[in-house]
Amino acid sequence: MEEKEPFDRVHGERLSDAVVEQIAGRISSGGFSVGERLPSERELMEQFGVSRASVREALRTLEAQGTLDVRQGLGTFVVSRPGLESSNSVLVSWLRQNQHKLMEILEVREAIEAKAASLAALRRTEQDLERMEESLIEMNNCVGKGQFEEATMADRRFHRLLTEASGNGLLVALADNLGATLHELRHSTLSMPGRAEMAITEHWPIVEALRIRDPELAQSAVLAHLGSAKKYIREFLGKFRAGEHDGTEDDPIGLS
């Protein structure tokens, strides 16, 4: 990921307001793209020359405005450009219309890919590992550039390589039969703020389990990755429901 120009130190009585202005300005000018992670709180403190309290107040302000999404333990992500309609509204609408299909496909993937990973841990070759690592590096580079369609393709390639490494042609065929539908749903989930970065982090334990030829660990790593995706989607939709309703709306598949 390319190195960003640091923010300027701020002065005055309302330091948090000055921090808000600089971050919002940098996002508006394209210095940070939607889906990109901001520097850590400590880095922001050092760059702006302010206290942690001032940084946190600024981040809370921008989160309330719908510009940032602060995720505990993961970082702060850009979700929209100030002054423009958030792309989240389109994404949330699509997810609500397809939520049953999305959850069903994730369940099918758990069945197929967990078994594939278990077999791949026993049957993989060094070339399999190398190709999987290359796809993750490419995915990371694409996410860093905000190229989510390309990142989706790299993610799709990783998972196909995983099933191929199982040595079971029927598992590969079953995964391939999900086809274009899976690609569309994968692209939508990776487009959610911060999810692509999380997914990349979750893929590496799968590779490491295959490297040490541990079938149970490989299976657990796949289930953890797909379980994380389901949890993220629930939280993502739940956040928007909380802002629109009092929590009594029917939720047929328990996403909230």
TASULZI-V404631 format. One record per helix or strand. SS is the DSSP state (hx for helix, st for strand). FROM is the first residue (numbers start at 1). TO is the last residue. If there is no record, write none. Layout:
SS/FROM/TO + SS/FROM/TO
This chain:
hx/15/28 + st/37/37 + hx/41/48 + hx/52/64 + st/68/71 + st/75/78 + hx/88/123 + hx/126/144 + hx/148/165 + hx/169/190 + hx/195/211 + hx/215/244
